Amino acid sequence: MLESTSASAARTVIELSNVTVRYGGDMVALDNTTLRIEKGDFVALVGPSGCGKSTILKLVAGLIEPTEGAAIVGGREVGAIGTHAKRLGLAFQNPTMLPWLSILDNVMIPLKIVEPFRQEYRRKKNGEFRERAEALLEQVGLAGFGGKRPWELSGGMLQRASLCRALVHEPDILLLDEPFGALDQFTREELWDTMQALWMAKRPTVLLVTHDLRESAYLANRICVMSARPGRIIQDKTVEFARPRTLESSYEPDFTSLVQALRMSIAHVRSDAGKPAAASAPTTLATSRITETLP
């Protein structure tokens, strides 16, 4: 048992232990939150708006520190002196490409600023690094577009390039904050396939924040449901659908049942939000109710 526990600890990349985060001294964004993510996991965070999903991303990225508890990323506590123990890749709802650079140069930005690539950038930017960026662009269907400027590409094409930029430096951890939320449904579904293929090829540890429950079921191998603010993780569900997942499989009964169960779980926590303590079901009861709902 000790050996098994030790092996699990060695695989743990992200660990939040009884973390509370307060903003401005009195607004509690996260309350006594615990989460463990192992190497290669693809974890989706879902829940009502304002429940602390993006706060968890900020903790993992080292942008904020816990008010209480501990956040450990790559074996190092967030806020400890020194560089981040793991390389991070980030993609957001808005691609934020630099308009004066070509798509290829935008994709290569992490290689210019992240160690150890930074030291070799001048020597390899027109050789190995360029080939690496072009290979990623080809993988996401953007072969031949590296010389274009951002304003010459559609929103979906820019988001594909943004994923390439997040992965070009081979990050250990990929943080995705509503990366497809601003896109139309058809483009969004196409990019689910792109993201799934990239993850299967590279196997980074991924933490995805999304409001799209179909997206979470399509991409993740674990889905964590959060309560309304103050946020807590009240359900951690393993997604066992075979990969690669397809658009057709997302309409199968097991898939739609999972999405509906997630929707009902979030409806429960939304309806309980703001009720006086006497009128609300105890946390243990709410959690058991959600557990029973999920398949």
Protein Blocks (a to p, Z undefined) as FASTA:
>chain_A
ZZmmmmmmmmpmbdcehiacdehhlacfbghiacdddehiacddeddehilmmmmmmmmn
opaccfbdcddeehiaehiacddfbdcddddfbloiafkbcfklmmmmmmmmpcfklmmm
mmmmmmmmmmmmmmmmmmnopghilmpcfklpcfklmmmmmmmmmmmnopabdcdehkll
mpcfklmmmmmmmmmmmmmmnopacddddfblklmmmmmmbdcdddddddddfbdcddfb
dcdddfklmmgfklmmmmmmmmmmmmmmmmmgopafklpccfklmmmmmmmmpZZ
